Amino acid sequence: MSIVTELRVRYAETDQMGVVYYANYLVWFELGRVEFMRSLGFDYKQMEIEDGCILPVIEATCRYKAPARYDDIILIDAWPVLLRGSLLKFAYRVIRASTAREPQQVLAEGETVHIVCDASMQKCLMPERYAAPIRSAIRVMDRDEQGEMVEQE
């Protein structure tokens, strides 16, 4: 299961050439991840306040395939690929939405790896009320000959 979040590229997210600054893709990954969690019926704030559970990022990767530009409509596809012990991994695909003149285009793909921690930053297991729905939404991905992410069958 994945959740697609839509946004329009804002001027402040671009550089002098009108191209989205590379670090903004990581911000978009977070936006997709937060909306994915919200789609399961909970959010980070709830996890932190009610369960003292936080998910610091310990690794992030992004493969840029084409530039996003000011005013593009962007689709952020986010889904979990692994939950094992205290390790949680998400995958992302950033896509330029199709227009009357152009088809959809994959702009970037990436992953983030998180460690589940308690409020004192000690590694712990994710509470089952969050872990169970995340586990049920896991999509296992692979790469095709062109390096594109594809779902394993």
Backbone as JSON Lines, residues from 0, in Angstrom:
{"i":0,"aa":"M","n":[0.84,-1.18,0.0],"ca":[0.0,0.0,0.0],"c":[0.88,1.24,0.0]}
{"i":1,"aa":"S","n":[0.54,2.2,-0.81],"ca":[1.24,3.47,-0.79],"c":[0.22,4.6,-0.78]}
{"i":2,"aa":"I","n":[0.68,5.75,-0.41],"ca":[-0.16,6.94,-0.38],"c":[0.52,7.97,-1.28]}
{"i":3,"aa":"V","n":[-0.26,8.61,-2.12],"ca":[0.28,9.64,-3.01],"c":[-0.19,11.01,-2.51]}
{"i":4,"aa":"T","n":[0.78,11.88,-2.28],"ca":[0.51,13.24,-1.82],"c":[0.85,14.19,-2.96]}
{"i":5,"aa":"E","n":[-0.03,15.14,-3.2],"ca":[0.17,16.09,-4.3],"c":[0.55,17.45,-3.77]}
{"i":6,"aa":"L","n":[1.48,18.11,-4.44],"ca":[1.82,19.49,-4.11],"c":[2.26,20.22,-5.36]}
{"i":7,"aa":"R","n":[2.22,21.54,-5.3],"ca":[2.71,22.38,-6.38],"c":[4.05,22.96,-5.94]}
{"i":8,"aa":"V","n":[5.06,22.88,-6.81],"ca":[6.38,23.4,-6.47],"c":[6.28,24.91,-6.27]}
{"i":9,"aa":"R","n":[6.74,25.34,-5.1],"ca":[6.73,26.76,-4.76],"c":[8.03,27.43,-5.21]}
{"i":10,"aa":"Y","n":[7.96,28.71,-5.48],"ca":[9.12,29.47,-5.93],"c":[10.28,29.34,-4.94]}
{"i":11,"aa":"A","n":[9.98,29.35,-3.64],"ca":[11.0,29.28,-2.6],"c":[11.77,27.95,-2.62]}
{"i":12,"aa":"E","n":[11.24,26.94,-3.29],"ca":[11.9,25.64,-3.35],"c":[12.87,25.52,-4.52]}
{"i":13,"aa":"T","n":[12.97,26.58,-5.33],"ca":[13.81,26.51,-6.51],"c":[15.07,27.36,-6.35]}
{"i":14,"aa":"D","n":[16.04,27.07,-7.22],"ca":[17.27,27.86,-7.23],"c":[17.17,28.93,-8.31]}
{"i":15,"aa":"Q","n":[18.26,29.6,-8.6],"ca":[18.27,30.7,-9.56],"c":[17.88,30.23,-10.96]}
{"i":16,"aa":"M","n":[18.07,28.95,-11.26],"ca":[17.74,28.41,-12.58],"c":[16.28,27.95,-12.67]}
{"i":17,"aa":"G","n":[15.51,28.1,-11.57],"ca":[14.12,27.67,-11.57],"c":[13.95,26.19,-11.34]}
{"i":18,"aa":"V","n":[15.03,25.51,-10.96],"ca":[15.03,24.07,-10.69],"c":[14.95,23.85,-9.18]}
{"i":19,"aa":"V","n":[14.21,22.84,-8.77],"ca":[14.08,22.56,-7.34],"c":[15.44,22.2,-6.75]}
{"i":20,"aa":"Y","n":[15.77,22.86,-5.66],"ca":[17.0,22.59,-4.92],"c":[16.97,21.15,-4.4]}
{"i":21,"aa":"Y","n":[18.07,20.43,-4.55],"ca":[18.1,18.99,-4.31],"c":[17.63,18.58,-2.91]}
{"i":22,"aa":"A","n":[17.92,19.35,-1.87],"ca":[17.55,18.95,-0.51],"c":[16.04,18.97,-0.29]}
{"i":23,"aa":"N","n":[15.3,19.69,-1.12],"ca":[13.84,19.73,-0.96],"c":[13.2,18.37,-1.21]}
{"i":24,"aa":"Y","n":[13.85,17.51,-1.97],"ca":[13.3,16.17,-2.19],"c":[13.2,15.4,-0.87]}
{"i":25,"aa":"L","n":[14.18,15.6,0.03],"ca":[14.13,14.94,1.33],"c":[12.98,15.48,2.17]}
{"i":26,"aa":"V","n":[12.7,16.78,2.05],"ca":[11.54,17.37,2.73],"c":[10.26,16.74,2.18]}
{"i":27,"aa":"W","n":[10.21,16.57,0.87],"ca":[9.04,15.95,0.24],"c":[8.88,14.5,0.68]}
{"i":28,"aa":"F","n":[10.01,13.78,0.85],"ca":[9.92,12.41,1.36],"c":[9.23,12.41,2.73]}
{"i":29,"aa":"E","n":[9.63,13.35,3.59],"ca":[9.02,13.43,4.92],"c":[7.53,13.72,4.81]}
{"i":30,"aa":"L","n":[7.16,14.62,3.94],"ca":[5.75,14.94,3.73],"c":[4.98,13.67,3.31]}
{"i":31,"aa":"G","n":[5.54,12.91,2.38],"ca":[4.89,11.67,1.96],"c":[4.77,10.66,3.09]}
{"i":32,"aa":"R","n":[5.83,10.54,3.89],"ca":[5.84,9.59,5.01],"c":[4.82,9.97,6.06]}
{"i":33,"aa":"V","n":[4.74,11.25,6.39],"ca":[3.78,11.72,7.39],"c":[2.35,11.46,6.91]}
{"i":34,"aa":"E","n":[2.08,11.74,5.63],"ca":[0.74,11.5,5.1],"c":[0.43,10.01,5.02]}
{"i":35,"aa":"F","n":[1.43,9.18,4.76],"ca":[1.23,7.73,4.78],"c":[0.78,7.29,6.17]}
{"i":36,"aa":"M","n":[1.52,7.73,7.2],"ca":[1.17,7.36,8.58],"c":[-0.23,7.85,8.92]}
{"i":37,"aa":"R","n":[-0.54,9.07,8.51],"ca":[-1.86,9.64,8.77],"c":[-2.95,8.78,8.12]}
{"i":38,"aa":"S","n":[-2.67,8.23,6.93],"ca":[-3.65,7.39,6.24],"c":[-3.94,6.09,7.0]}
{"i":39,"aa":"L","n":[-3.0,5.7,7.87],"ca":[-3.21,4.5,8.7],"c":[-3.97,4.83,9.98]}
{"i":40,"aa":"G","n":[-4.24,6.1,10.21],"ca":[-5.04,6.49,11.37],"c":[-4.24,7.0,12.55]}
{"i":41,"aa":"F","n":[-2.96,7.3,12.35],"ca":[-2.16,7.87,13.44],"c":[-1.13,8.83,12.83]}
{"i":42,"aa":"D","n":[-0.44,9.56,13.7],"ca":[0.58,10.47,13.21],"c":[1.75,10.51,14.18]}
{"i":43,"aa":"Y","n":[2.81,11.18,13.73],"ca":[4.01,11.26,14.55],"c":[3.75,11.92,15.9]}
{"i":44,"aa":"K","n":[2.97,12.97,15.89],"ca":[2.7,13.69,17.14],"c":[2.06,12.74,18.16]}
{"i":45,"aa":"Q","n":[1.09,11.95,17.71],"ca":[0.44,10.97,18.58],"c":[1.46,9.96,19.1]}
{"i":46,"aa":"M","n":[2.32,9.46,18.21],"ca":[3.33,8.48,18.62],"c":[4.25,9.06,19.69]}
{"i":47,"aa":"E","n":[4.65,10.32,19.5],"ca":[5.56,10.95,20.44],"c":[4.91,11.24,21.79]}
{"i":48,"aa":"I","n":[3.7,11.81,21.75],"ca":[3.03,12.22,22.99],"c":[2.49,11.02,23.76]}
{"i":49,"aa":"E","n":[1.76,10.14,23.08],"ca":[1.09,9.03,23.77],"c":[2.01,7.86,24.08]}
{"i":50,"aa":"D","n":[3.02,7.64,23.26],"ca":[3.85,6.45,23.43],"c":[5.34,6.74,23.62]}
{"i":51,"aa":"G","n":[5.71,8.02,23.55],"ca":[7.13,8.36,23.69],"c":[7.99,7.7,22.62]}
{"i":52,"aa":"C","n":[7.43,7.51,21.45],"ca":[8.09,6.78,20.36],"c":[8.49,7.78,19.27]}
{"i":53,"aa":"I","n":[9.78,7.81,18.91],"ca":[10.25,8.69,17.86],"c":[10.97,7.87,16.79]}
{"i":54,"aa":"L","n":[11.06,8.43,15.59],"ca":[11.62,7.71,14.44],"c":[12.72,8.53,13.77]}
{"i":55,"aa":"P","n":[13.89,8.69,14.41],"ca":[14.95,9.46,13.76],"c":[15.43,8.78,12.48]}
{"i":56,"aa":"V","n":[15.76,9.62,11.5],"ca":[16.32,9.12,10.24],"c":[17.8,8.83,10.48]}
{"i":57,"aa":"I","n":[18.23,7.62,10.1],"ca":[19.65,7.28,10.24],"c":[20.33,7.15,8.88]}
{"i":58,"aa":"E","n":[19.53,7.13,7.81],"ca":[20.08,7.07,6.47],"c":[19.04,7.59,5.49]}
{"i":59,"aa":"A","n":[19.49,8.32,4.49],"ca":[18.59,8.8,3.44],"c":[19.32,8.77,2.11]}
{"i":60,"aa":"T","n":[18.63,8.29,1.08],"ca":[19.19,8.29,-0.27],"c":[18.17,8.86,-1.23]}
{"i":61,"aa":"C","n":[18.67,9.49,-2.28],"ca":[17.8,10.03,-3.31],"c":[18.53,9.93,-4.65]}
{"i":62,"aa":"R","n":[17.87,9.35,-5.64],"ca":[18.4,9.26,-6.99],"c":[17.59,10.21,-7.87]}
{"i":63,"aa":"Y","n":[18.26,11.21,-8.39],"ca":[17.58,12.23,-9.19],"c":[17.58,11.79,-10.65]}
{"i":64,"aa":"K","n":[16.41,11.85,-11.27],"ca":[16.27,11.38,-12.65],"c":[15.95,12.51,-13.62]}
{"i":65,"aa":"A","n":[15.25,13.53,-13.16],"ca":[14.89,14.69,-13.98],"c":[14.56,15.83,-13.03]}
{"i":66,"aa":"P","n":[14.73,17.06,-13.48],"ca":[14.48,18.19,-12.57],"c":[13.0,18.52,-12.41]}
{"i":67,"aa":"A","n":[12.64,18.92,-11.21],"ca":[11.33,19.52,-10.96],"c":[11.54,21.02,-11.07]}
{"i":68,"aa":"R","n":[10.51,21.72,-11.53],"ca":[10.63,23.16,-11.74],"c":[9.47,23.89,-11.06]}
{"i":69,"aa":"Y","n":[9.67,25.18,-10.89],"ca":[8.65,26.03,-10.3],"c":[7.29,25.78,-10.96]}
{"i":70,"aa":"D","n":[6.27,25.64,-10.14],"ca":[4.86,25.51,-10.51],"c":[4.47,24.11,-11.03]}
{"i":71,"aa":"D","n":[5.43,23.18,-11.12],"ca":[5.07,21.79,-11.47],"c":[4.15,21.22,-10.4]}
{"i":72,"aa":"I","n":[3.25,20.36,-10.81],"ca":[2.46,19.57,-9.86],"c":[3.25,18.29,-9.63]}
{"i":73,"aa":"I","n":[3.55,18.03,-8.37],"ca":[4.38,16.9,-7.97],"c":[3.53,15.9,-7.19]}
{"i":74,"aa":"L","n":[3.74,14.62,-7.48],"ca":[3.1,13.53,-6.74],"c":[4.18,12.81,-5.96]}
{"i":75,"aa":"I","n":[3.98,12.67,-4.65],"ca":[4.94,11.99,-3.78],"c":[4.32,10.67,-3.36]}
{"i":76,"aa":"D","n":[4.89,9.58,-3.83],"ca":[4.42,8.24,-3.53],"c":[5.31,7.69,-2.41]}
{"i":77,"aa":"A","n":[4.73,7.29,-1.29],"ca":[5.5,6.82,-0.13],"c":[4.92,5.52,0.39]}
{"i":78,"aa":"W","n":[5.8,4.58,0.77],"ca":[5.32,3.3,1.29],"c":[6.43,2.64,2.11]}
{"i":79,"aa":"P","n":[6.06,1.81,3.08],"ca":[7.06,1.09,3.86],"c":[7.55,-0.15,3.09]}
{"i":80,"aa":"V","n":[8.84,-0.44,3.24],"ca":[9.4,-1.64,2.61],"c":[9.97,-2.62,3.62]}
{"i":81,"aa":"L","n":[10.16,-2.17,4.88],"ca":[10.73,-3.07,5.88],"c":[10.4,-2.57,7.27]}
{"i":82,"aa":"L","n":[10.0,-3.49,8.13],"ca":[9.89,-3.23,9.57],"c":[10.4,-4.49,10.24]}
{"i":83,"aa":"R","n":[11.61,-4.39,10.8],"ca":[12.23,-5.55,11.46],"c":[12.87,-5.06,12.75]}
{"i":84,"aa":"G","n":[12.36,-5.57,13.86],"ca":[12.85,-5.11,15.15],"c":[12.58,-3.63,15.29]}
{"i":85,"aa":"S","n":[13.63,-2.84,15.52],"ca":[13.46,-1.39,15.66],"c":[13.81,-0.64,14.37]}
{"i":86,"aa":"L","n":[14.04,-1.38,13.29],"ca":[14.4,-0.77,12.01],"c":[13.18,-0.62,11.11]}
{"i":87,"aa":"L","n":[12.99,0.57,10.58],"ca":[11.87,0.87,9.69],"c":[12.41,1.55,8.44]}
{"i":88,"aa":"K","n":[12.03,1.07,7.27],"ca":[12.51,1.64,6.01],"c":[11.33,2.0,5.12]}
{"i":89,"aa":"F","n":[11.39,3.22,4.56],"ca":[10.39,3.69,3.61],"c":[11.04,3.91,2.25]}
{"i":90,"aa":"A","n":[10.24,3.76,1.2],"ca":[10.67,4.08,-0.16],"c":[9.77,5.19,-0.7]}
{"i":91,"aa":"Y","n":[10.3,5.94,-1.66],"ca":[9.59,7.1,-2.2],"c":[9.81,7.19,-3.7]}
{"i":92,"aa":"R","n":[8.83,7.75,-4.35],"ca":[8.94,8.1,-5.77],"c":[8.31,9.48,-5.92]}
{"i":93,"aa":"V","n":[9.06,10.42,-6.51],"ca":[8.55,11.76,-6.78],"c":[8.3,11.84,-8.28]}
{"i":94,"aa":"I","n":[7.09,12.2,-8.64],"ca":[6.65,12.16,-10.04],"c":[6.09,13.53,-10.42]}
{"i":95,"aa":"R","n":[6.44,13.98,-11.62],"ca":[5.77,15.17,-12.16],"c":[4.44,14.7,-12.73]}
{"i":96,"aa":"A","n":[3.35,15.31,-12.33],"ca":[2.02,14.92,-12.8],"c":[1.91,15.18,-14.31]}
{"i":97,"aa":"S","n":[1.09,14.39,-14.95],"ca":[0.89,14.57,-16.39],"c":[0.13,15.87,-16.64]}
{"i":98,"aa":"T","n":[0.37,16.42,-17.81],"ca":[-0.33,17.63,-18.26],"c":[-0.95,17.31,-19.62]}
{"i":99,"aa":"A","n":[-1.62,18.28,-20.19],"ca":[-2.21,18.1,-21.51],"c":[-1.11,17.87,-22.56]}
{"i":100,"aa":"R","n":[0.11,18.36,-22.28],"ca":[1.21,18.25,-23.25],"c":[2.23,17.16,-22.93]}
{"i":101,"aa":"E","n":[2.3,16.74,-21.65],"ca":[3.36,15.81,-21.26],"c":[2.81,14.72,-20.35]}
{"i":102,"aa":"P","n":[3.33,13.48,-20.51],"ca":[2.92,12.39,-19.61],"c":[3.62,12.52,-18.26]}
{"i":103,"aa":"Q","n":[3.18,11.73,-17.29],"ca":[3.85,11.68,-15.99],"c":[5.33,11.36,-16.21]}
{"i":104,"aa":"Q","n":[6.16,11.88,-15.3],"ca":[7.6,11.58,-15.38],"c":[8.15,11.38,-13.98]}
{"i":105,"aa":"V","n":[8.89,10.29,-13.78],"ca":[9.55,10.06,-12.5],"c":[10.72,11.04,-12.4]}
{"i":106,"aa":"L","n":[10.74,11.8,-11.32],"ca":[11.79,12.8,-11.1],"c":[12.88,12.3,-10.15]}
{"i":107,"aa":"A","n":[12.46,11.51,-9.16],"ca":[13.42,11.03,-8.17],"c":[12.85,9.81,-7.46]}
{"i":108,"aa":"E","n":[13.75,8.98,-6.97],"ca":[13.38,7.83,-6.14],"c":[14.34,7.79,-4.97]}
{"i":109,"aa":"G","n":[13.86,7.32,-3.83],"ca":[14.75,7.26,-2.69],"c":[14.2,6.44,-1.55]}
{"i":110,"aa":"E","n":[14.99,6.38,-0.49],"ca":[14.63,5.64,0.71],"c":[15.09,6.42,1.94]}
{"i":111,"aa":"T","n":[14.4,6.16,3.04],"ca":[14.88,6.6,4.35],"c":[14.84,5.4,5.28]}
{"i":112,"aa":"V","n":[15.82,5.34,6.16],"ca":[15.88,4.29,7.17],"c":[15.78,4.98,8.53]}
{"i":113,"aa":"H","n":[14.94,4.41,9.38],"ca":[14.66,4.98,10.7],"c":[14.92,3.93,11.77]}
{"i":114,"aa":"I","n":[15.3,4.39,12.95],"ca":[15.39,3.52,14.12],"c":[14.31,3.98,15.09]}
{"i":115,"aa":"V","n":[13.52,3.05,15.56],"ca":[12.48,3.36,16.55],"c":[13.18,3.57,17.88]}
{"i":116,"aa":"C","n":[12.92,4.73,18.5],"ca":[13.54,5.06,19.78],"c":[12.49,5.56,20.76]}
{"i":117,"aa":"D","n":[12.84,5.47,22.05],"ca":[11.99,6.08,23.06],"c":[12.4,7.55,23.22]}
{"i":118,"aa":"A","n":[11.76,8.24,24.12],"ca":[11.99,9.67,24.28],"c":[13.43,10.0,24.67]}
{"i":119,"aa":"S","n":[14.16,9.03,25.27],"ca":[15.55,9.28,25.65],"c":[16.53,8.8,24.58]}
{"i":120,"aa":"M","n":[16.0,8.56,23.36],"ca":[16.79,8.15,22.19],"c":[17.41,6.76,22.34]}
{"i":121,"aa":"Q","n":[16.77,5.91,23.15],"ca":[17.2,4.53,23.27],"c":[16.38,3.67,22.3]}
{"i":122,"aa":"K","n":[17.06,2.82,21.58],"ca":[16.39,1.95,20.62],"c":[15.35,1.09,21.33]}
{"i":123,"aa":"C","n":[14.18,0.95,20.69],"ca":[13.12,0.14,21.26],"c":[12.27,-0.43,20.12]}
{"i":124,"aa":"L","n":[11.35,-1.3,20.46],"ca":[10.41,-1.83,19.47],"c":[9.26,-0.85,19.27]}
{"i":125,"aa":"M","n":[8.75,-0.81,18.06],"ca":[7.6,0.04,17.78],"c":[6.38,-0.57,18.46]}
{"i":126,"aa":"P","n":[5.57,0.23,19.12],"ca":[4.34,-0.29,19.72],"c":[3.5,-1.0,18.65]}
{"i":127,"aa":"E","n":[2.92,-2.1,19.03],"ca":[2.2,-2.96,18.08],"c":[1.04,-2.24,17.41]}
{"i":128,"aa":"R","n":[0.42,-1.29,18.08],"ca":[-0.72,-0.6,17.45],"c":[-0.28,0.21,16.23]}
{"i":129,"aa":"Y","n":[1.02,0.53,16.12],"ca":[1.57,1.18,14.93],"c":[2.21,0.14,14.0]}
{"i":130,"aa":"A","n":[2.9,-0.81,14.6],"ca":[3.65,-1.8,13.81],"c":[2.73,-2.66,12.94]}
{"i":131,"aa":"A","n":[1.6,-3.09,13.48],"ca":[0.72,-4.0,12.72],"c":[0.22,-3.37,11.43]}
{"i":132,"aa":"P","n":[-0.34,-2.15,11.44],"ca":[-0.79,-1.57,10.17],"c":[0.36,-1.26,9.21]}
{"i":133,"aa":"I","n":[1.52,-0.9,9.74],"ca":[2.67,-0.65,8.86],"c":[3.09,-1.95,8.2]}
{"i":134,"aa":"R","n":[3.19,-3.02,8.99],"ca":[3.55,-4.34,8.42],"c":[2.59,-4.74,7.3]}
{"i":135,"aa":"S","n":[1.3,-4.5,7.5],"ca":[0.32,-4.92,6.5],"c":[0.41,-4.09,5.22]}
{"i":136,"aa":"A","n":[1.07,-2.93,5.27],"ca":[1.19,-2.06,4.1],"c":[2.53,-2.2,3.37]}
{"i":137,"aa":"I","n":[3.4,-3.07,3.85],"ca":[4.73,-3.19,3.26],"c":[4.64,-3.66,1.81]}
{"i":138,"aa":"R","n":[5.38,-2.96,0.95],"ca":[5.54,-3.33,-0.46],"c":[7.01,-3.62,-0.68]}
{"i":139,"aa":"V","n":[7.32,-4.8,-1.19],"ca":[8.71,-5.17,-1.45],"c":[9.05,-4.74,-2.87]}
{"i":140,"aa":"M","n":[10.13,-3.98,-2.99],"ca":[10.52,-3.43,-4.28],"c":[11.83,-4.03,-4.75]}
{"i":141,"aa":"D","n":[12.04,-3.96,-6.06],"ca":[13.28,-4.39,-6.71],"c":[13.61,-3.34,-7.76]}
{"i":142,"aa":"R","n":[14.68,-3.54,-8.51],"ca":[15.03,-2.63,-9.6],"c":[15.06,-3.4,-10.91]}
{"i":143,"aa":"D","n":[14.52,-2.77,-11.96],"ca":[14.54,-3.41,-13.28],"c":[15.88,-3.11,-13.96]}
{"i":144,"aa":"E","n":[16.01,-3.51,-15.22],"ca":[17.28,-3.35,-15.95],"c":[17.7,-1.89,-16.09]}
{"i":145,"aa":"Q","n":[16.74,-0.96,-16.1],"ca":[17.05,0.46,-16.21],"c":[17.27,1.13,-14.85]}
{"i":146,"aa":"G","n":[17.19,0.35,-13.78],"ca":[17.38,0.89,-12.45],"c":[16.12,1.48,-11.83]}
{"i":147,"aa":"E","n":[14.97,1.31,-12.48],"ca":[13.71,1.84,-11.97],"c":[13.16,0.91,-10.88]}
{"i":148,"aa":"M","n":[12.53,1.48,-9.85],"ca":[11.91,0.67,-8.81],"c":[10.66,0.01,-9.36]}
{"i":149,"aa":"V","n":[10.56,-1.3,-9.12],"ca":[9.36,-2.06,-9.5],"c":[8.99,-2.97,-8.35]}
{"i":150,"aa":"E","n":[7.69,-3.2,-8.18],"ca":[7.22,-4.05,-7.1],"c":[7.5,-5.51,-7.42]}
{"i":151,"aa":"Q","n":[8.02,-6.25,-6.43],"ca":[8.24,-7.68,-6.6],"c":[6.91,-8.39,-6.64]}
{"i":152,"aa":"E","n":[6.87,-9.44,-7.43],"ca":[5.61,-10.21,-7.54],"c":[5.66,-11.43,-6.66]}
